[in-house]
Amino acid sequence: PLVAGTIPRGHLRIDEHLYTGRVNGQLVNTFPFSITKEVLERGRERYDIFCSPCHDQAGYGQGMIVQRGFRAPTSFHIPRLRQVEVGHFFDVMTNGLGAMYDYSDRITPRDRWAIAAYLRVLQRSQNATIEDVPGDQRRGLLGN
């Protein structure tokens, strides 16, 4: 049994950025670790499992639960959510917001960050223009 007032080895959460999405109490707009292709792939996988039933795979808030009559969540593609600090997404996954309950007991902190990173990619993909594509790759897309 644990001694009252103690923290088990390996469970001290002193990295505020990693565990809360905040630094000095303010939401962050940075990630607590490097975002790699593997992190994004993990984020997409976790998003598809935990988030897409409500938010749909493209993030517009028209997932299967909405098709079955439940209230639609806000689209990730509205200007407010495209501009909000990335720590906001981590915080909502951790603590819940509105009708969304928290996922802190289902998704690890690193996976919540991976999902937040994937959300940024998803937002970019749905709002991209041809100017976002490097010049040397544009020709192939335009059929030239």
N, C-alpha and C positions, 0 to 999 in steps of 0.2 A: 504493500500500500504506500501511496505517496505521503510524505510528511507535509502537513499543512503549511502553506506559504512557500513551497518550493516549486521549481520547474524541472521536469525530467530532462536529462541530458539529451541534447539535440533538438529541444523544443523552445529554446529561447529565441524570440523573434525581435532582434534588435535592429534589423535593417528595415527602417520605416518605409523606404521607397519600395522595396520588394513586397512587403507584407500589407501595406495599406494604400499604395498608389499616391502617397503624399510625401512631401519633404517639408519639415517645419510646419506641419499642419495644412499645407497648401497642395492641391492636386498638381501632379507633375505632367509634363508634356514630353517626358523622356522615358526610356525603358531601363530597368535595372540590370540588364545584361544585353549582349549583342544579339541583334535579330539576324538570323541566318536563314537560308533556304529551309533547313531542317526545322527550325522554330516555326516558320510560316506554314510548313506542311503539317506540323503537329497542331498548330492553331486552327487550320482548316478542318482537320479531322475532328478536333474537339468541338468546334463550332457546329459542324454538321450533326454531331451527336446531341449536344446539349442546347444549342441555340436555334437551329433551323426549324424545329417543330413549331416555334412561335414566329420567329423572324424571317423565315424562308431562306433558301440557300443564297439568294442575292441580297438579302438584308432589307427588303422593303416592308416587312411586317405582315406578310400574307401567308404564313406557314399553315400547316395542317390544322392546328387548333383553331385558327381563324376561320378556315373553311368549314369547321364543325360548329361554328356559332359563338366562339369565345371572342372577347375584345381584342382588337388588333393592337400590337405594340407599335410604337413610333418607328418610322423608317429611319435607318441609319444614314440615309442620303439627304436628309433635310439639312439646310445650312447650319443650323445650331449644332447638330451632332457631328457635322464634318469639321467644325471649328473648335469643338470642346477639347479640353485636355484629355490625353489618352488615359490619364489616371482616373477620369470619370468612369470609363468603361470597366476598369478594374474594380473601382469602388462599388459600382452597381452589381457586378457579379459577386462581389464579396458580401455586400450588405442588403442587396435587393433594392427595389424602388417601385413605388406604385403597386401594380398587380404582380410584378415580378418578385419572386422570393429569392433569397440569397442562395448561392451555389458554393459557399465556402466549405461545406462539408462534402461536396461531390467533386469539385475541381480544385486541384492543387494550385498554390499561388503561381508557380511557373507556368502552368497550363492556362491560368487566367490571363497572364501577360501574353502568352502565345496567341490566345484568342483575340486580345486587344490589338496585337500587331496585325493579325489577319483581318480584323475589322477595318484597319486603316488601308490595307491593300484592297479590300472589297470596296471601300468608299472611293478609292482612287480609280479602280477599274470601271466603276459605274459612272464616273464623271470625267473620264479621260477625253482628251482631244488628240487629233493627229499630231499636234505640236508637242505632245508629251512623248512621242516616239522618237528615238534618236534618228537623225537624218539618214544614216546609212541603212537603216532598217525600214524607213518609210516607203522606199521604192517598191519593196516586195509586197507591202500591204496594199499599195495603190495599183498594183498590176503593171508597173512601169519597169 
